[in-house]
């Protein structure tokens, strides 16, 4: 989970719009999977997804 989130964050910092979509989807899926298996709390997962999506959408909207 941490690795996928870090890869998505590095794509956000690098303004790599091409890879960001796929990395974002993988990171969200990984976070949700960890929450479903009770590795992390469901509200913690929701917070992580929300913060990551907020950053990703900011980059995607700025490039449009």
PDB file of N, CA, C, O and CB in Angstrom:
ATOM      1  N   UNK A   1       0.827  -1.185   0.000  1.00  0.00           N
ATOM      2  CA  UNK A   1       0.000   0.000   0.000  1.00  0.00           C
ATOM      3  C   UNK A   1       0.871   1.249   0.000  1.00  0.00           C
ATOM      4  O   UNK A   1       0.645   2.164  -0.791  1.00  0.00           O
ATOM      5  CB  UNK A   1      -0.941  -0.002   1.203  1.00  0.00           C
ATOM      6  N   UNK A   2       1.867   1.291   0.884  1.00  0.00           N
ATOM      7  CA  UNK A   2       2.689   2.492   0.983  1.00  0.00           C
ATOM      8  C   UNK A   2       3.436   2.769  -0.311  1.00  0.00           C
ATOM      9  O   UNK A   2       3.575   3.924  -0.713  1.00  0.00           O
ATOM     10  CB  UNK A   2       3.674   2.361   2.130  1.00  0.00           C
ATOM     11  N   UNK A   3       3.918   1.724  -0.964  1.00  0.00           N
ATOM     12  CA  UNK A   3       4.676   1.894  -2.193  1.00  0.00           C
ATOM     13  C   UNK A   3       3.807   2.472  -3.294  1.00  0.00           C
ATOM     14  O   UNK A   3       4.240   3.363  -4.024  1.00  0.00           O
ATOM     15  CB  UNK A   3       5.273   0.570  -2.637  1.00  0.00           C
ATOM     16  N   UNK A   4       2.600   1.980  -3.419  1.00  0.00           N
ATOM     17  CA  UNK A   4       1.704   2.488  -4.465  1.00  0.00           C
ATOM     18  C   UNK A   4       1.306   3.930  -4.207  1.00  0.00           C
ATOM     19  O   UNK A   4       1.185   4.717  -5.146  1.00  0.00           O
ATOM     20  CB  UNK A   4       0.455   1.620  -4.564  1.00  0.00           C
ATOM     21  N   UNK A   5       1.104   4.283  -2.956  1.00  0.00           N
ATOM     22  CA  UNK A   5       0.766   5.664  -2.625  1.00  0.00           C
ATOM     23  C   UNK A   5       1.956   6.570  -2.916  1.00  0.00           C
ATOM     24  O   UNK A   5       1.784   7.666  -3.448  1.00  0.00           O
ATOM     25  CB  UNK A   5       0.340   5.786  -1.143  1.00  0.00           C
ATOM     26  N   UNK A   6       3.162   6.122  -2.573  1.00  0.00           N
ATOM     27  CA  UNK A   6       4.353   6.924  -2.841  1.00  0.00           C
ATOM     28  C   UNK A   6       4.560   7.136  -4.330  1.00  0.00           C
ATOM     29  O   UNK A   6       4.928   8.232  -4.753  1.00  0.00           O
ATOM     30  CB  UNK A   6       5.582   6.264  -2.238  1.00  0.00           C
ATOM     31  N   UNK A   7       4.326   6.095  -5.136  1.00  0.00           N
ATOM     32  CA  UNK A   7       4.469   6.236  -6.584  1.00  0.00           C
ATOM     33  C   UNK A   7       3.466   7.247  -7.137  1.00  0.00           C
ATOM     34  O   UNK A   7       3.799   8.042  -8.017  1.00  0.00           O
ATOM     35  CB  UNK A   7       4.284   4.877  -7.275  1.00  0.00           C
ATOM     36  N   UNK A   8       2.254   7.215  -6.623  1.00  0.00           N
ATOM     37  CA  UNK A   8       1.250   8.186  -7.064  1.00  0.00           C
ATOM     38  C   UNK A   8       1.651   9.595  -6.657  1.00  0.00           C
ATOM     39  O   UNK A   8       1.491  10.535  -7.436  1.00  0.00           O
ATOM     40  CB  UNK A   8      -0.130   7.840  -6.482  1.00  0.00           C
ATOM     41  N   UNK A   9       2.168   9.751  -5.450  1.00  0.00           N
ATOM     42  CA  UNK A   9       2.585  11.077  -4.988  1.00  0.00           C
ATOM     43  C   UNK A   9       3.769  11.608  -5.785  1.00  0.00           C
ATOM     44  O   UNK A   9       3.836  12.806  -6.058  1.00  0.00           O
ATOM     45  CB  UNK A   9       2.940  11.030  -3.509  1.00  0.00           C
ATOM     46  N   UNK A  10       4.705  10.737  -6.165  1.00  0.00           N
ATOM     47  CA  UNK A  10       5.837  11.199  -6.979  1.00  0.00           C
ATOM     48  C   UNK A  10       5.372  11.603  -8.373  1.00  0.00           C
ATOM     49  O   UNK A  10       5.932  12.523  -8.969  1.00  0.00           O
ATOM     50  CB  UNK A  10       6.915  10.102  -7.078  1.00  0.00           C
ATOM     51  N   UNK A  11       4.358  10.928  -8.898  1.00  0.00           N
ATOM     52  CA  UNK A  11       3.806  11.328 -10.196  1.00  0.00           C
ATOM     53  C   UNK A  11       3.114  12.683 -10.078  1.00  0.00           C
ATOM     54  O   UNK A  11       3.149  13.482 -11.014  1.00  0.00           O
ATOM     55  CB  UNK A  11       2.815  10.260 -10.722  1.00  0.00           C
ATOM     56  N   UNK A  12       2.492  12.942  -8.945  1.00  0.00           N
ATOM     57  CA  UNK A  12       1.837  14.232  -8.727  1.00  0.00           C
ATOM     58  C   UNK A  12       2.878  15.344  -8.655  1.00  0.00           C
ATOM     59  O   UNK A  12       2.712  16.401  -9.263  1.00  0.00           O
ATOM     60  CB  UNK A  12       0.990  14.205  -7.435  1.00  0.00           C
ATOM     61  N   UNK A  13       3.946  15.099  -7.911  1.00  0.00           N
ATOM     62  CA  UNK A  13       4.995  16.115  -7.762  1.00  0.00           C
ATOM     63  C   UNK A  13       5.686  16.391  -9.093  1.00  0.00           C
ATOM     64  O   UNK A  13       6.038  17.531  -9.395  1.00  0.00           O
ATOM     65  CB  UNK A  13       6.029  15.669  -6.717  1.00  0.00           C
ATOM     66  N   UNK A  14       5.878  15.330  -9.890  1.00  0.00           N
ATOM     67  CA  UNK A  14       6.558  15.476 -11.172  1.00  0.00           C
ATOM     68  C   UNK A  14       5.625  15.973 -12.277  1.00  0.00           C
ATOM     69  O   UNK A  14       6.068  16.138 -13.413  1.00  0.00           O
ATOM     70  CB  UNK A  14       7.173  14.156 -11.578  1.00  0.00           C
ATOM     71  N   UNK A  15       4.358  16.212 -11.979  1.00  0.00           N
ATOM     72  CA  UNK A  15       3.352  16.634 -12.963  1.00  0.00           C
ATOM     73  C   UNK A  15       3.268  15.663 -14.132  1.00  0.00           C
ATOM     74  O   UNK A  15       3.114  16.073 -15.283  1.00  0.00           O
ATOM     75  CB  UNK A  15       3.670  18.035 -13.481  1.00  0.00           C
ATOM     76  N   UNK A  16       3.369  14.374 -13.827  1.00  0.00           N
ATOM     77  CA  UNK A  16       3.322  13.330 -14.848  1.00  0.00           C
ATOM     78  C   UNK A  16       1.873  12.883 -15.030  1.00  0.00           C
ATOM     79  O   UNK A  16       1.426  11.913 -14.418  1.00  0.00           O
ATOM     80  CB  UNK A  16       4.233  12.122 -14.460  1.00  0.00           C
ATOM     81  N   UNK A  17       1.160  13.599 -15.871  1.00  0.00           N
ATOM     82  CA  UNK A  17      -0.264  13.356 -16.062  1.00  0.00           C
ATOM     83  C   UNK A  17      -0.531  12.007 -16.715  1.00  0.00           C
ATOM     84  O   UNK A  17      -1.563  11.392 -16.450  1.00  0.00           O
ATOM     85  CB  UNK A  17      -0.871  14.459 -16.898  1.00  0.00           C
ATOM     86  N   UNK A  18       0.377  11.537 -17.563  1.00  0.00           N
ATOM     87  CA  UNK A  18       0.189  10.276 -18.268  1.00  0.00           C
ATOM     88  C   UNK A  18       0.130   9.072 -17.340  1.00  0.00           C
ATOM     89  O   UNK A  18      -0.726   8.203 -17.500  1.00  0.00           O
ATOM     90  CB  UNK A  18       1.289  10.085 -19.260  1.00  0.00           C
ATOM     91  N   UNK A  19       1.019   9.019 -16.392  1.00  0.00           N
ATOM     92  CA  UNK A  19       1.076   7.887 -15.467  1.00  0.00           C
ATOM     93  C   UNK A  19       0.167   8.075 -14.259  1.00  0.00           C
ATOM     94  O   UNK A  19      -0.168   7.105 -13.578  1.00  0.00           O
ATOM     95  CB  UNK A  19       2.499   7.673 -15.002  1.00  0.00           C
ATOM     96  N   UNK A  20      -0.224   9.283 -13.994  1.00  0.00           N
ATOM     97  CA  UNK A  20      -0.965   9.583 -12.770  1.00  0.00           C
ATOM     98  C   UNK A  20      -2.288   8.839 -12.677  1.00  0.00           C
ATOM     99  O   UNK A  20      -2.655   8.365 -11.602  1.00  0.00           O
ATOM    100  CB  UNK A  20      -1.217  11.060 -12.676  1.00  0.00           C
ATOM    101  N   UNK A  21      -2.999   8.732 -13.771  1.00  0.00           N
ATOM    102  CA  UNK A  21      -4.299   8.068 -13.745  1.00  0.00           C
ATOM    103  C   UNK A  21      -4.201   6.627 -13.285  1.00  0.00           C
ATOM    104  O   UNK A  21      -4.945   6.196 -12.404  1.00  0.00           O
ATOM    105  CB  UNK A  21      -4.934   8.120 -15.108  1.00  0.00           C
ATOM    106  N   UNK A  22      -3.286   5.884 -13.880  1.00  0.00           N
ATOM    107  CA  UNK A  22      -3.118   4.472 -13.525  1.00  0.00           C
ATOM    108  C   UNK A  22      -2.580   4.314 -12.109  1.00  0.00           C
ATOM    109  O   UNK A  22      -3.053   3.461 -11.358  1.00  0.00           O
ATOM    110  CB  UNK A  22      -2.182   3.783 -14.517  1.00  0.00           C
ATOM    111  N   UNK A  23      -1.604   5.122 -11.740  1.00  0.00           N
ATOM    112  CA  UNK A  23      -1.027   5.023 -10.399  1.00  0.00           C
ATOM    113  C   UNK A  23      -2.042   5.399  -9.321  1.00  0.00           C
ATOM    114  O   UNK A  23      -2.059   4.808  -8.241  1.00  0.00           O
ATOM    115  CB  UNK A  23       0.207   5.919 -10.287  1.00  0.00           C
ATOM    116  N   UNK A  24      -2.876   6.374  -9.618  1.00  0.00           N
ATOM    117  CA  UNK A  24      -3.907   6.787  -8.670  1.00  0.00           C
ATOM    118  C   UNK A  24      -4.905   5.664  -8.444  1.00  0.00           C
ATOM    119  O   UNK A  24      -5.267   5.375  -7.304  1.00  0.00           O
ATOM    120  CB  UNK A  24      -4.628   8.045  -9.169  1.00  0.00           C
ATOM    121  N   UNK A  25      -5.352   5.030  -9.519  1.00  0.00           N
ATOM    122  CA  UNK A  25      -6.314   3.929  -9.399  1.00  0.00           C
ATOM    123  C   UNK A  25      -5.709   2.774  -8.603  1.00  0.00           C
ATOM    124  O   UNK A  25      -6.385   2.180  -7.763  1.00  0.00           O
ATOM    125  CB  UNK A  25      -6.758   3.439 -10.798  1.00  0.00           C
ATOM    126  N   UNK A  26      -4.446   2.454  -8.859  1.00  0.00           N
ATOM    127  CA  UNK A  26      -3.785   1.376  -8.123  1.00  0.00           C
ATOM    128  C   UNK A  26      -3.638   1.711  -6.641  1.00  0.00           C
ATOM    129  O   UNK A  26      -3.813   0.845  -5.784  1.00  0.00           O
ATOM    130  CB  UNK A  26      -2.413   1.091  -8.729  1.00  0.00           C
ATOM    131  N   UNK A  27      -3.319   2.956  -6.345  1.00  0.00           N
ATOM    132  CA  UNK A  27      -3.148   3.357  -4.948  1.00  0.00           C
ATOM    133  C   UNK A  27      -4.471   3.295  -4.194  1.00  0.00           C
ATOM    134  O   UNK A  27      -4.519   2.824  -3.058  1.00  0.00           O
ATOM    135  CB  UNK A  27      -2.563   4.772  -4.865  1.00  0.00           C
ATOM    136  N   UNK A  28      -5.538   3.764  -4.819  1.00  0.00           N
ATOM    137  CA  UNK A  28      -6.854   3.739  -4.171  1.00  0.00           C
ATOM    138  C   UNK A  28      -7.307   2.298  -3.954  1.00  0.00           C
ATOM    139  O   UNK A  28      -7.858   1.971  -2.903  1.00  0.00           O
ATOM    140  CB  UNK A  28      -7.897   4.509  -5.020  1.00  0.00           C
ATOM    141  N   UNK A  29      -7.078   1.445  -4.935  1.00  0.00           N
ATOM    142  CA  UNK A  29      -7.459   0.038  -4.798  1.00  0.00           C
ATOM    143  C   UNK A  29      -6.686  -0.622  -3.661  1.00  0.00           C
ATOM    144  O   UNK A  29      -7.240  -1.426  -2.911  1.00  0.00           O
ATOM    145  CB  UNK A  29      -7.215  -0.718  -6.115  1.00  0.00           C
ATOM    146  N   UNK A  30      -5.426  -0.287  -3.537  1.00  0.00           N
ATOM    147  CA  UNK A  30      -4.598  -0.851  -2.479  1.00  0.00           C
ATOM    148  C   UNK A  30      -5.049  -0.380  -1.100  1.00  0.00           C
ATOM    149  O   UNK A  30      -5.085  -1.162  -0.151  1.00  0.00           O
ATOM    150  CB  UNK A  30      -3.142  -0.482  -2.702  1.00  0.00           C
ATOM    151  N   UNK A  31      -5.390   0.891  -0.999  1.00  0.00           N
ATOM    152  CA  UNK A  31      -5.876   1.432   0.273  1.00  0.00           C
ATOM    153  C   UNK A  31      -7.196   0.774   0.665  1.00  0.00           C
ATOM    154  O   UNK A  31      -7.386   0.379   1.815  1.00  0.00           O
ATOM    155  CB  UNK A  31      -6.050   2.963   0.181  1.00  0.00           C
ATOM    156  N   UNK A  32      -8.093   0.663  -0.293  1.00  0.00           N
ATOM    157  CA  UNK A  32      -9.395   0.051  -0.011  1.00  0.00           C
ATOM    158  C   UNK A  32      -9.259  -1.427   0.345  1.00  0.00           C
ATOM    159  O   UNK A  32     -10.005  -1.933   1.184  1.00  0.00           O
ATOM    160  CB  UNK A  32     -10.324   0.210  -1.212  1.00  0.00           C
ATOM    161  N   UNK A  33      -8.321  -2.116  -0.282  1.00  0.00           N
ATOM    162  CA  UNK A  33      -8.095  -3.527   0.028  1.00  0.00           C
ATOM    163  C   UNK A  33      -7.566  -3.679   1.457  1.00  0.00           C
ATOM    164  O   UNK A  33      -7.980  -4.581   2.185  1.00  0.00           O
ATOM    165  CB  UNK A  33      -7.105  -4.154  -0.985  1.00  0.00           C
ATOM    166  N   UNK A  34      -6.652  -2.795   1.851  1.00  0.00           N
ATOM    167  CA  UNK A  34      -6.120  -2.844   3.214  1.00  0.00           C
ATOM    168  C   UNK A  34      -7.231  -2.570   4.233  1.00  0.00           C
ATOM    169  O   UNK A  34      -7.257  -3.178   5.303  1.00  0.00           O
ATOM    170  CB  UNK A  34      -4.971  -1.823   3.384  1.00  0.00           C
ATOM    171  N   UNK A  35      -8.135  -1.666   3.902  1.00  0.00           N
ATOM    172  CA  UNK A  35      -9.245  -1.367   4.810  1.00  0.00           C
ATOM    173  C   UNK A  35     -10.211  -2.533   4.907  1.00  0.00           C
ATOM    174  O   UNK A  35     -10.740  -2.812   5.982  1.00  0.00           O
ATOM    175  CB  UNK A  35      -9.986  -0.119   4.351  1.00  0.00           C
ATOM    176  N   UNK A  36     -10.446  -3.215   3.796  1.00  0.00           N
ATOM    177  CA  UNK A  36     -11.387  -4.335   3.823  1.00  0.00           C
ATOM    178  C   UNK A  36     -10.843  -5.512   4.610  1.00  0.00           C
ATOM    179  O   UNK A  36     -11.613  -6.323   5.123  1.00  0.00           O
ATOM    180  CB  UNK A  36     -11.721  -4.775   2.412  1.00  0.00           C
ATOM    181  N   UNK A  37      -9.529  -5.614   4.711  1.00  0.00           N
ATOM    182  CA  UNK A  37      -8.909  -6.697   5.473  1.00  0.00           C
ATOM    183  C   UNK A  37      -8.554  -6.270   6.902  1.00  0.00           C
ATOM    184  O   UNK A  37      -7.867  -6.992   7.625  1.00  0.00           O
ATOM    185  CB  UNK A  37      -7.658  -7.185   4.754  1.00  0.00           C
ATOM    186  N   UNK A  38      -9.032  -5.095   7.290  1.00  0.00           N
ATOM    187  CA  UNK A  38      -8.810  -4.545   8.632  1.00  0.00           C
ATOM    188  C   UNK A  38      -7.339  -4.320   8.958  1.00  0.00           C
ATOM    189  O   UNK A  38      -6.940  -4.405  10.119  1.00  0.00           O
ATOM    190  CB  UNK A  38      -9.408  -5.462   9.661  1.00  0.00           C
ATOM    191  N   UNK A  39      -6.537  -4.035   7.945  1.00  0.00           N
ATOM    192  CA  UNK A  39      -5.144  -3.662   8.177  1.00  0.00           C
ATOM    193  C   UNK A  39      -5.100  -2.227   8.675  1.00  0.00           C
ATOM    194  O   UNK A  39      -4.340  -1.895   9.584  1.00  0.00           O
ATOM    195  CB  UNK A  39      -4.292  -3.827   6.884  1.00  0.00           C
ATOM    196  N   UNK A  40      -5.924  -1.382   8.071  1.00  0.00           N
ATOM    197  CA  UNK A  40      -6.099  -0.018   8.551  1.00  0.00           C
ATOM    198  C   UNK A  40      -7.593   0.209   8.756  1.00  0.00           C
ATOM    199  O   UNK A  40      -8.422  -0.502   8.189  1.00  0.00           O
ATOM    200  CB  UNK A  40      -5.489   1.032   7.549  1.00  0.00           C
ATOM    201  N   UNK A  41      -7.924   1.191   9.558  1.00  0.00           N
ATOM    202  CA  UNK A  41      -9.324   1.502   9.848  1.00  0.00           C
ATOM    203  C   UNK A  41      -9.977   2.094   8.609  1.00  0.00           C
ATOM    204  O   UNK A  41      -9.317   2.770   7.820  1.00  0.00           O
ATOM    205  CB  UNK A  41      -9.442   2.480  11.047  1.00  0.00           C
ATOM    206  N   UNK A  42     -11.255   1.846   8.436  1.00  0.00           N
ATOM    207  CA  UNK A  42     -11.957   2.300   7.235  1.00  0.00           C
ATOM    208  C   UNK A  42     -11.988   3.818   7.128  1.00  0.00           C
ATOM    209  O   UNK A  42     -11.958   4.352   6.019  1.00  0.00           O
ATOM    210  CB  UNK A  42     -13.374   1.759   7.225  1.00  0.00           C
ATOM    211  N   UNK A  43     -12.047   4.519   8.243  1.00  0.00           N
ATOM    212  CA  UNK A  43     -12.045   5.978   8.186  1.00  0.00           C
ATOM    213  C   UNK A  43     -10.649   6.515   7.853  1.00  0.00           C
ATOM    214  O   UNK A  43     -10.521   7.552   7.203  1.00  0.00           O
ATOM    215  CB  UNK A  43     -12.534   6.563   9.519  1.00  0.00           C
ATOM    216  N   UNK A  44      -9.617   5.816   8.294  1.00  0.00           N
ATOM    217  CA  UNK A  44      -8.257   6.179   7.928  1.00  0.00           C
ATOM    218  C   UNK A  44      -8.075   6.003   6.417  1.00  0.00           C
ATOM    219  O   UNK A  44      -7.455   6.837   5.758  1.00  0.00           O
ATOM    220  CB  UNK A  44      -7.226   5.321   8.714  1.00  0.00           C
ATOM    221  N   UNK A  45      -8.617   4.922   5.883  1.00  0.00           N
ATOM    222  CA  UNK A  45      -8.538   4.682   4.445  1.00  0.00           C
ATOM    223  C   UNK A  45      -9.277   5.767   3.674  1.00  0.00           C
ATOM    224  O   UNK A  45      -8.784   6.258   2.659  1.00  0.00           O
ATOM    225  CB  UNK A  45      -9.110   3.305   4.099  1.00  0.00           C
ATOM    226  N   UNK A  46     -10.440   6.133   4.147  1.00  0.00           N
ATOM    227  CA  UNK A  46     -11.214   7.178   3.478  1.00  0.00           C
ATOM    228  C   UNK A  46     -10.460   8.503   3.486  1.00  0.00           C
ATOM    229  O   UNK A  46     -10.482   9.244   2.503  1.00  0.00           O
ATOM    230  CB  UNK A  46     -12.582   7.346   4.152  1.00  0.00           C
ATOM    231  N   UNK A  47      -9.800   8.794   4.589  1.00  0.00           N
ATOM    232  CA  UNK A  47      -9.023  10.038   4.690  1.00  0.00           C
ATOM    233  C   UNK A  47      -7.855  10.021   3.715  1.00  0.00           C
ATOM    234  O   UNK A  47      -7.581  11.025   3.057  1.00  0.00           O
ATOM    235  CB  UNK A  47      -8.508  10.244   6.129  1.00  0.00           C
ATOM    236  N   UNK A  48      -7.161   8.880   3.616  1.00  0.00           N
ATOM    237  CA  UNK A  48      -6.029   8.763   2.691  1.00  0.00           C
ATOM    238  C   UNK A  48      -6.477   8.929   1.245  1.00  0.00           C
ATOM    239  O   UNK A  48      -5.831   9.627   0.465  1.00  0.00           O
ATOM    240  CB  UNK A  48      -5.332   7.412   2.869  1.00  0.00           C
ATOM    241  N   UNK A  49      -7.588   8.282   0.889  1.00  0.00           N
ATOM    242  CA  UNK A  49      -8.103   8.369  -0.472  1.00  0.00           C
ATOM    243  C   UNK A  49      -8.530   9.805  -0.772  1.00  0.00           C
ATOM    244  O   UNK A  49      -8.269  10.315  -1.862  1.00  0.00           O
ATOM    245  CB  UNK A  49      -9.289   7.393  -0.674  1.00  0.00           C
ATOM    246  N   UNK A  50      -9.169  10.441   0.168  1.00  0.00           N
ATOM    247  CA  UNK A  50      -9.628  11.807  -0.028  1.00  0.00           C
ATOM    248  C   UNK A  50      -8.459  12.757  -0.252  1.00  0.00           C
ATOM    249  O   UNK A  50      -8.502  13.582  -1.164  1.00  0.00           O
ATOM    250  CB  UNK A  50     -10.451  12.262   1.166  1.00  0.00           C
ATOM    251  N   UNK A  51      -7.447  12.656   0.542  1.00  0.00           N
ATOM    252  CA  UNK A  51      -6.292  13.545   0.415  1.00  0.00           C
ATOM    253  C   UNK A  51      -5.537  13.295  -0.888  1.00  0.00           C
ATOM    254  O   UNK A  51      -5.091  14.233  -1.547  1.00  0.00           O
ATOM    255  CB  UNK A  51      -5.350  13.363   1.607  1.00  0.00           C
ATOM    256  N   UNK A  52      -5.398  12.014  -1.252  1.00  0.00           N
ATOM    257  CA  UNK A  52      -4.710  11.682  -2.486  1.00  0.00           C
ATOM    258  C   UNK A  52      -5.500  12.159  -3.696  1.00  0.00           C
ATOM    259  O   UNK A  52      -4.920  12.685  -4.647  1.00  0.00           O
ATOM    260  CB  UNK A  52      -4.468  10.182  -2.572  1.00  0.00           C
ATOM    261  N   UNK A  53      -6.810  11.982  -3.671  1.00  0.00           N
ATOM    262  CA  UNK A  53      -7.626  12.403  -4.808  1.00  0.00           C
ATOM    263  C   UNK A  53      -7.656  13.924  -4.928  1.00  0.00           C
ATOM    264  O   UNK A  53      -7.703  14.455  -6.038  1.00  0.00           O
ATOM    265  CB  UNK A  53      -9.052  11.858  -4.674  1.00  0.00           C
ATOM    266  N   UNK A  54      -7.629  14.613  -3.822  1.00  0.00           N
ATOM    267  CA  UNK A  54      -7.599  16.074  -3.850  1.00  0.00           C
ATOM    268  C   UNK A  54      -6.330  16.573  -4.543  1.00  0.00           C
ATOM    269  O   UNK A  54      -6.377  17.505  -5.346  1.00  0.00           O
ATOM    270  CB  UNK A  54      -7.687  16.644  -2.420  1.00  0.00           C
ATOM    271  N   UNK A  55      -5.200  15.947  -4.227  1.00  0.00           N
ATOM    272  CA  UNK A  55      -3.943  16.332  -4.863  1.00  0.00           C
ATOM    273  C   UNK A  55      -3.926  15.960  -6.335  1.00  0.00           C
ATOM    274  O   UNK A  55      -3.471  16.736  -7.175  1.00  0.00           O
ATOM    275  CB  UNK A  55      -2.769  15.679  -4.153  1.00  0.00           C
ATOM    276  N   UNK A  56      -4.419  14.781  -6.643  1.00  0.00           N
ATOM    277  CA  UNK A  56      -4.413  14.315  -8.037  1.00  0.00           C
ATOM    278  C   UNK A  56      -5.308  15.178  -8.912  1.00  0.00           C
ATOM    279  O   UNK A  56      -4.920  15.548 -10.020  1.00  0.00           O
ATOM    280  CB  UNK A  56      -4.863  12.853  -8.115  1.00  0.00           C
ATOM    281  N   UNK A  57      -6.491  15.501  -8.433  1.00  0.00           N
ATOM    282  CA  UNK A  57      -7.416  16.302  -9.224  1.00  0.00           C
ATOM    283  C   UNK A  57      -6.906  17.727  -9.423  1.00  0.00           C
ATOM    284  O   UNK A  57      -7.186  18.358 -10.442  1.00  0.00           O
ATOM    285  CB  UNK A  57      -8.780  16.329  -8.560  1.00  0.00           C
ATOM    286  N   UNK A  58      -6.165  18.223  -8.453  1.00  0.00           N
ATOM    287  CA  UNK A  58      -5.585  19.558  -8.613  1.00  0.00           C
ATOM    288  C   UNK A  58      -4.609  19.578  -9.791  1.00  0.00           C
ATOM    289  O   UNK A  58      -4.594  20.529 -10.572  1.00  0.00           O
ATOM    290  CB  UNK A  58      -4.868  19.998  -7.313  1.00  0.00           C
ATOM    291  N   UNK A  59      -3.796  18.528  -9.916  1.00  0.00           N
ATOM    292  CA  UNK A  59      -2.844  18.432 -11.024  1.00  0.00           C
ATOM    293  C   UNK A  59      -3.571  18.232 -12.348  1.00  0.00           C
ATOM    294  O   UNK A  59      -3.245  18.871 -13.348  1.00  0.00           O
ATOM    295  CB  UNK A  59      -1.856  17.281 -10.785  1.00  0.00           C
ATOM    296  N   UNK A  60      -4.553  17.343 -12.345  1.00  0.00           N
ATOM    297  CA  UNK A  60      -5.269  17.047 -13.588  1.00  0.00           C
ATOM    298  C   UNK A  60      -6.068  18.234 -14.093  1.00  0.00           C
ATOM    299  O   UNK A  60      -6.156  18.441 -15.303  1.00  0.00           O
ATOM    300  CB  UNK A  60      -6.191  15.868 -13.388  1.00  0.00           C
ATOM    301  N   UNK A  61      -6.651  19.019 -13.198  1.00  0.00           N
ATOM    302  CA  UNK A  61      -7.411  20.190 -13.610  1.00  0.00           C
ATOM    303  C   UNK A  61      -6.499  21.323 -14.079  1.00  0.00           C
ATOM    304  O   UNK A  61      -6.860  22.085 -14.976  1.00  0.00           O
ATOM    305  CB  UNK A  61      -8.288  20.670 -12.465  1.00  0.00           C
ATOM    306  N   UNK A  62      -5.330  21.430 -13.477  1.00  0.00           N
ATOM    307  CA  UNK A  62      -4.401  22.492 -13.857  1.00  0.00           C
ATOM    308  C   UNK A  62      -3.864  22.257 -15.263  1.00  0.00           C
ATOM    309  O   UNK A  62      -3.585  23.212 -15.987  1.00  0.00           O
ATOM    310  CB  UNK A  62      -3.242  22.581 -12.852  1.00  0.00           C
ATOM    311  N   UNK A  63      -3.718  21.008 -15.651  1.00  0.00           N
ATOM    312  CA  UNK A  63      -3.188  20.677 -16.972  1.00  0.00           C
ATOM    313  C   UNK A  63      -4.222  20.794 -18.071  1.00  0.00           C
ATOM    314  O   UNK A  63      -3.869  20.864 -19.248  1.00  0.00           O
ATOM    315  CB  UNK A  63      -2.629  19.290 -16.965  1.00  0.00           C
ATOM    316  N   UNK A  64      -5.503  20.818 -17.704  1.00  0.00           N
ATOM    317  CA  UNK A  64      -6.561  20.845 -18.729  1.00  0.00           C
ATOM    318  C   UNK A  64      -6.660  22.159 -19.442  1.00  0.00           C
ATOM    319  O   UNK A  64      -7.503  22.320 -20.325  1.00  0.00           O
ATOM    320  CB  UNK A  64      -7.881  20.531 -18.118  1.00  0.00           C
TER     321      UNK A  64
END
